[in-house]
Amino acid sequence: MDSRINDCTMRHNMGFNCAQSVACTYADLVGCDEQTMFKMTEGLGLGMGGMQGTCGALSGACVLAGMKNSGGDLQNPVTKGQTYQLSREIVARFQQRAGATICKDLKGVETGVMLHSCPDCITDAAAIVEEVLFPDVFGK
């Protein structure tokens, strides 16, 4: 299957926030419809609503990790450790590529030095999603 990284950028250009741009693009691969994923990730944009927290593109990637890996067993939630491991891998790779994981740091809010633009964050998060969560689908 062809990479969907450009689809993430297209969604962002249409007005999707960074989390939505990443998560909605791969929603079908985790058994979720795009509208539901759109709603679930709406509050994760701008560093969880105000550029103070974790990058939205990165948050969207971690939402996908949970959706892909969680067993969904409310009585016996035993898949958390594996999901945390996937999320740690995603976060570590993002940190390495972007230089930070916090939106305000990526945007240089306090330093005046932008480390990574939103489009770059989305591109990197999408590439990591394809590498870590779906290597069998995208041949990574």
C-alpha positions as CSV (number, residue, x, y, z in Angstrom):
1,M,0.0,0.0,0.0
2,D,1.2,3.5,-0.8
3,S,2.2,5.8,2.1
4,R,-0.5,8.1,3.4
5,I,1.8,10.8,4.6
6,N,0.6,13.2,1.9
7,D,-3.0,12.5,3.0
8,C,-2.1,13.7,6.5
9,T,-0.8,17.0,5.0
10,M,-4.0,17.3,2.8
11,R,-6.2,17.0,5.9
12,H,-4.2,19.7,7.7
13,N,-4.5,22.0,4.8
14,M,-8.3,21.4,4.9
15,G,-8.4,22.6,8.5
16,F,-7.9,19.5,10.5
17,N,-5.7,20.0,13.6
18,C,-2.4,18.2,13.8
19,A,-3.8,15.3,15.9
20,Q,-6.8,14.9,13.6
21,S,-4.6,15.0,10.5
22,V,-2.6,12.0,11.6
23,A,-5.2,10.0,13.4
24,C,-8.0,10.4,10.9
25,T,-5.7,9.3,8.0
26,Y,-5.1,5.9,9.5
27,A,-8.5,5.5,11.3
28,D,-9.6,2.7,9.0
29,L,-6.6,0.6,9.9
30,V,-7.5,0.6,13.5
31,G,-11.2,-0.2,13.0
32,C,-12.5,3.3,13.6
33,D,-14.5,5.6,11.3
34,E,-13.0,8.9,10.4
35,Q,-15.7,11.0,11.9
36,T,-15.4,9.3,15.3
37,M,-11.6,9.7,15.2
38,F,-12.0,13.3,14.2
39,K,-14.2,14.0,17.3
40,M,-11.9,12.0,19.6
41,T,-8.8,14.0,18.7
42,E,-10.3,17.5,18.3
43,G,-9.1,18.5,21.8
44,L,-5.5,17.4,21.2
45,G,-4.6,20.1,18.7
46,L,-2.3,23.0,19.6
47,G,-0.5,20.9,22.2
48,M,-3.8,19.8,23.8
49,G,-5.6,23.0,23.3
50,G,-3.1,25.8,24.0
51,M,0.5,25.0,22.8
52,Q,1.5,24.0,26.3
53,G,1.4,20.3,26.0
54,T,2.4,17.3,23.8
55,C,2.4,18.0,20.1
56,G,-0.9,17.1,18.5
57,A,0.6,15.1,15.7
58,L,2.4,13.0,18.2
59,S,-0.7,12.7,20.4
60,G,-2.7,11.5,17.3
61,A,0.0,8.8,16.7
62,C,-0.3,7.6,20.3
63,V,-4.1,7.4,20.0
64,L,-3.5,5.2,17.0
65,A,-1.2,3.0,19.1
66,G,-3.9,2.5,21.6
67,M,-6.6,1.8,19.0
68,K,-4.4,-0.7,17.2
69,N,-3.0,-2.6,20.3
70,S,-5.6,-2.4,23.1
71,G,-7.6,-5.5,23.7
72,G,-10.5,-3.3,24.9
73,D,-11.2,-5.6,27.8
74,L,-12.7,-3.4,30.5
75,Q,-12.7,-6.2,33.1
76,N,-9.1,-7.3,32.4
77,P,-7.1,-4.5,30.9
78,V,-3.9,-6.4,30.2
79,T,-2.6,-4.7,27.0
80,K,-1.5,-1.4,28.6
81,G,2.1,-2.4,28.9
82,Q,2.4,-3.3,25.2
83,T,0.6,-0.1,24.2
84,Y,2.9,2.0,26.4
85,Q,5.9,0.3,24.8
86,L,4.5,1.2,21.3
87,S,3.9,4.8,22.5
88,R,7.3,5.1,24.0
89,E,8.8,4.0,20.7
90,I,6.7,6.6,18.8
91,V,7.6,9.4,21.3
92,A,11.4,8.5,21.2
93,R,11.5,8.5,17.4
94,F,9.6,11.8,17.2
95,Q,11.9,13.4,19.8
96,Q,14.9,12.3,17.7
97,R,13.5,13.7,14.5
98,A,11.9,16.9,15.8
99,G,14.1,17.8,18.7
100,A,11.2,18.1,21.2
101,T,7.8,16.7,21.9
102,I,6.1,19.7,23.5
103,C,4.2,22.0,21.1
104,K,5.5,25.3,22.6
105,D,9.1,24.1,22.4
106,L,8.6,22.9,18.8
107,K,7.2,26.3,17.9
108,G,9.8,28.3,19.8
109,V,7.1,30.1,21.8
110,E,9.6,31.0,24.6
111,T,12.9,31.0,22.7
112,G,11.8,32.5,19.4
113,V,13.5,29.6,17.6
114,M,11.2,27.2,15.8
115,L,12.5,23.7,15.9
116,H,9.8,22.1,13.8
117,S,6.7,23.4,11.9
118,C,3.3,21.8,12.2
119,P,3.6,20.4,8.7
120,D,7.0,18.9,9.6
121,C,5.5,17.4,12.8
122,I,2.6,15.9,10.9
123,T,5.0,14.4,8.3
124,D,7.3,12.9,10.9
125,A,4.5,11.6,13.1
126,A,2.8,10.0,10.0
127,A,6.1,8.4,8.9
128,I,6.6,7.0,12.4
129,V,3.0,5.6,12.5
130,E,3.8,3.8,9.2
131,E,7.1,2.5,10.5
132,V,6.1,1.5,14.0
133,L,2.4,0.6,13.9
134,F,1.9,-0.5,10.3
135,P,5.2,-1.8,8.8
136,D,3.4,-4.7,7.3
137,V,1.0,-2.4,5.5
138,F,3.4,0.2,4.2
139,G,6.5,-2.0,3.8
140,K,8.6,0.0,6.2
